[in-house]
Amino acid sequence: MSHVVIQALVPIFFVMLLGYFAGRVRTIDNHHVGEINALVMDFALPASLFVATASTPREVMIGEWPLFTIQAAIMLLPLFGWYAWQRMRGIARGEAAVQALTVAQPNYAAAGLPIVAALGGSGATVQVAVAIAAATILPSPITLLVLELSGAKAAGESKAARVRRALRRSLTKPIVLAPVFGALLSLSGMPLGPVAHASLELVGQAAGGVALFLTGLILSAQPFRLDGQVVVATLVSNIARPLLVVAIAMLLPVPSDLVKISILLAALPSGFFGILFGVNYKLESAASGSMVIASTVFSIATLAVAIGVLYPR
């Protein structure tokens, strides 16, 4: 199944390299990417997430709650663990939050969809949508909250008022609200409607490609460093996350099919949400960029092993 991994990861590298090249030759200013980031985080990705969750049949959405729970657990544990470690090392809250999300959240959209579809057919992509919903409903708001709190304090603002303002701003982001409203629509049993589906899907189709291009563009302004921290982050992302699923399956009565897809999703390389969130808050994390590159390269081997063990043919 190594060809499945190659076919899924090569397009990721290709689009990221396009963005990297565009930034290096200054076709696009790689230090001022706020507008492109707004397109991705405020319009394209929310539209894509809303369609994915709202289009999921109600009974399927309810039946996938164990997958949602497992994926939430394998993201939240590394998220809190990495953040605490970085804070103990004296890293600023915003940088620690961006790194933590990069380590904790797999690249479900760009890498997960083609791999899961190749192994389980188009119907299995519903499970990717559930995993994406778990990512955007839980670790993403937590990261946004920390980034909000790490910003400048308004004059005369109390600590309680600052927390309330940060909560309001982080929980009302389109990237957070879209999957929540989509899941609620799915659970209500109401159809999205063909016109709304087609309209939002057209906007959402740009999400994956533009997000990867933007990631490459951001990375073009930063040096790649393969240091001890990046190595540890890669091991956590590519090996520790899937092993967490194995540990959960040993403790709880989880069906074998659910264990397989959960391990596969957990073994995906690091995603780009942390980097894009950082850009929103004028925080460009060179460490997070290096983590994404290293994790994606290393996943060629780790994903091939995972697929070979889980889906032998």
C-alpha positions in Angstrom: 0.0 0.0 0.0 3.0 2.3 -0.2 1.6 3.8 -3.4 -1.5 5.0 -1.5 0.8 6.9 0.9 2.8 8.4 -2.0 -0.3 9.4 -3.9 -1.7 11.1 -0.9 1.5 12.9 0.3 3.1 13.9 -3.0 0.3 16.4 -3.8 0.7 17.9 -0.3 4.4 18.5 -0.9 3.8 19.8 -4.5 1.3 22.4 -3.4 3.4 23.5 -0.4 6.5 23.7 -2.7 4.5 25.9 -5.0 3.7 28.3 -2.2 7.3 28.1 -1.0 8.7 28.9 -4.4 6.2 31.8 -4.8 7.4 33.3 -1.6 11.1 32.8 -2.3 11.0 34.5 -5.7 8.7 37.2 -4.2 5.9 36.5 -6.6 3.8 36.9 -3.5 4.9 38.8 -0.4 5.6 36.1 2.1 5.6 38.5 5.0 2.1 39.9 4.4 -0.3 37.0 4.0 -3.1 38.2 6.1 -5.6 38.4 3.3 -4.9 34.9 2.0 -5.1 33.6 5.5 -8.5 35.3 6.0 -9.8 33.6 2.8 -8.8 30.2 4.1 -9.7 30.5 7.8 -12.8 32.7 7.6 -14.4 31.5 4.3 -13.0 28.4 2.5 -12.3 26.1 5.5 -15.5 27.0 7.4 -17.6 26.3 4.2 -15.9 23.0 3.7 -16.3 21.9 7.3 -20.0 23.0 7.4 -20.8 21.0 4.2 -18.9 17.9 5.5 -20.7 17.8 8.8 -24.2 19.0 7.6 -24.2 16.4 4.8 -23.6 13.5 7.1 -26.8 11.5 7.8 -28.1 11.8 11.3 -27.8 8.1 12.1 -24.2 8.1 10.9 -23.3 11.2 12.9 -24.7 9.6 16.1 -23.1 6.3 15.3 -19.6 7.9 15.0 -19.5 9.4 18.5 -16.9 6.8 19.7 -14.6 7.9 16.8 -15.2 11.6 17.8 -14.3 10.8 21.4 -11.1 8.8 20.6 -9.8 11.5 18.1 -10.6 14.2 20.7 -8.6 12.3 23.3 -5.5 11.7 21.1 -5.4 15.4 20.3 -6.1 16.9 23.7 -3.5 14.9 25.6 -0.6 15.9 23.3 -2.0 19.5 23.2 -1.9 20.0 26.9 1.3 18.0 27.4 3.3 19.9 24.8 1.9 23.3 25.9 2.9 22.5 29.5 6.4 21.4 28.5 7.0 24.5 26.4 5.8 26.8 29.2 8.1 25.1 31.6 10.9 25.8 29.2 10.0 29.5 29.3 8.4 29.6 25.8 5.8 32.4 25.5 2.1 31.3 25.7 1.3 32.1 22.0 4.3 30.3 20.6 3.6 27.3 22.9 0.0 27.2 21.8 0.8 27.2 18.1 3.4 24.5 18.6 1.0 22.4 20.7 -1.7 22.5 18.1 0.8 21.6 15.4 1.9 18.5 17.3 -1.5 17.5 18.5 -3.7 17.9 15.4 -3.3 15.5 12.4 -3.6 16.8 8.8 -7.0 15.2 8.4 -8.1 17.3 5.4 -5.2 17.2 3.0 -3.7 13.7 3.9 -6.6 11.9 5.6 -9.2 12.3 2.9 -7.3 10.6 0.0 -5.8 7.9 2.2 -9.1 6.9 3.9 -11.0 7.0 0.6 -8.4 4.8 -1.1 -8.6 2.2 1.7 -12.3 2.3 2.7 -14.1 3.9 -0.3 -15.9 7.2 -0.5 -18.2 6.3 2.3 -15.3 6.2 4.8 -14.8 9.9 4.2 -17.6 10.5 6.7 -15.2 9.4 9.4 -12.7 12.0 8.3 -15.4 14.6 8.6 -16.1 13.5 12.1 -12.4 13.7 13.0 -12.2 17.2 11.5 -15.2 18.2 13.5 -13.5 16.9 16.7 -10.4 19.0 15.8 -12.2 22.2 15.2 -14.7 21.9 18.1 -12.1 21.1 20.8 -8.4 21.8 20.3 -8.9 24.7 17.9 -11.0 26.9 20.3 -8.5 26.1 23.2 -5.6 27.3 21.0 -7.5 30.4 19.9 -8.3 31.2 23.5 -4.7 31.1 24.5 -3.7 33.2 21.6 -6.3 35.8 22.5 -5.1 35.8 26.1 -1.5 36.2 25.0 -2.3 39.4 23.2 -2.1 42.9 24.5 -4.3 43.8 27.5 -6.8 46.6 27.1 -6.3 49.6 29.3 -8.2 49.2 32.6 -9.4 45.7 31.7 -9.8 43.2 34.6 -8.6 39.7 34.3 -12.2 38.3 34.3 -13.2 40.8 31.6 -10.2 39.8 29.5 -11.0 36.1 29.8 -14.6 36.8 28.8 -13.5 38.8 25.8 -11.0 36.0 24.8 -13.7 33.4 25.1 -16.2 35.4 23.1 -13.7 36.0 20.3 -12.3 32.5 20.2 -15.6 30.7 20.2 -17.2 33.0 17.6 -14.6 32.3 14.9 -16.1 30.9 11.7 -13.6 28.0 11.8 -15.2 27.0 15.2 -18.8 27.7 14.5 -19.1 26.1 11.1 -18.7 22.4 12.2 -20.8 23.0 15.2 -23.7 24.4 13.2 -23.1 21.6 10.6 -23.3 18.9 13.2 -26.5 20.4 14.7 -28.1 20.5 11.2 -27.1 16.9 10.7 -28.5 15.8 14.1 -31.7 17.7 13.4 -32.4 15.5 10.4 -33.0 18.5 8.1 -31.4 18.3 4.7 -28.9 21.0 3.7 -30.5 21.4 0.3 -28.9 21.1 -3.1 -28.5 24.8 -3.8 -26.9 25.6 -0.4 -24.7 22.4 -0.7 -23.4 23.4 -4.2 -22.8 27.0 -3.2 -20.9 26.2 0.0 -19.0 23.3 -1.6 -17.8 25.6 -4.4 -16.2 27.9 -1.8 -15.0 25.0 0.3 -13.2 23.3 -2.6 -10.5 26.0 -2.4 -9.8 25.2 1.3 -7.2 22.3 1.1 -5.2 23.6 -1.8 -5.0 27.2 -0.7 -4.2 26.3 2.9 -1.3 24.1 1.7 -0.1 26.9 -0.7 -0.3 29.4 2.2 1.6 27.1 4.5 4.4 26.8 1.9 4.3 30.6 1.5 4.7 31.1 5.2 7.5 28.5 5.4 9.4 30.3 2.7 10.0 33.2 5.1 11.4 30.9 7.8 14.4 28.7 8.1 14.0 24.9 8.5 15.7 23.6 11.6 15.9 19.9 12.4 16.8 20.1 16.1 15.9 18.0 19.1 12.6 19.7 19.7 11.5 19.1 16.1 12.5 15.4 16.3 10.5 14.9 19.6 7.5 16.7 18.0 7.7 14.4 15.0 7.8 11.3 17.2 4.8 12.5 19.2 2.8 13.3 16.1 3.7 10.2 14.0 4.2 7.5 16.7 2.8 8.5 20.1 -0.6 9.6 18.8 -1.4 6.2 17.2 0.0 4.4 20.2 -2.5 6.4 22.4 -5.3 4.9 20.3 -3.9 1.4 21.0 -3.8 2.2 24.7 -7.4 3.4 24.7 -8.5 0.2 22.8 -6.8 -1.9 25.5 -8.6 -0.1 28.2 -12.1 0.2 26.6 -14.2 -2.2 24.5 -13.7 -0.5 21.2 -14.7 -2.4 17.9 -11.8 -3.5 15.8 -12.9 -1.5 12.7 -13.1 1.6 14.8 -9.6 1.0 16.2 -8.2 0.6 12.7 -9.6 3.8 11.4 -8.7 5.7 14.6 -5.1 4.5 14.5 -4.8 5.4 10.8 -6.2 8.9 11.4 -3.9 9.4 14.4 -0.9 8.4 12.3 -1.4 11.2 9.8 1.3 13.9 9.8 1.0 17.2 11.6 -1.6 19.6 10.2 -1.2 23.3 9.3 -3.9 24.9 11.6 -1.3 25.9 14.2 0.7 27.8 11.6 -2.4 29.6 10.1 -3.8 30.5 13.6 -0.4 32.0 14.4 -0.5 34.2 11.3 -3.9 35.5 12.5 -2.2 36.8 15.6 1.0 38.1 14.0 2.9 35.1 15.3 5.1 33.2 12.8 6.4 30.1 14.4 9.6 28.8 12.7 9.5 25.7 15.0 6.0 24.8 14.0 6.9 25.1 10.3 9.8 22.8 10.8 7.6 20.3 12.7 5.1 20.2 9.8 7.8 19.5 7.2 9.6 16.8 9.3 6.3 15.1 10.3 5.1 15.0 6.7 8.4 13.5 5.4 8.6 11.0 8.3 5.0 9.9 7.7 5.9 8.3 4.4 7.5 5.6 6.4 5.1 5.5 9.4 1.9 5.6 7.4 3.2 2.8 5.1 3.8 0.7 8.2 0.4 1.5 9.7 -1.4 0.7 6.5 0.6 -2.5 6.0 -0.3 -3.7 9.5 -3.9 -2.5 9.6 -5.0 -3.2 6.1 -2.9 -6.1 4.7 -3.8 -7.2 1.2 
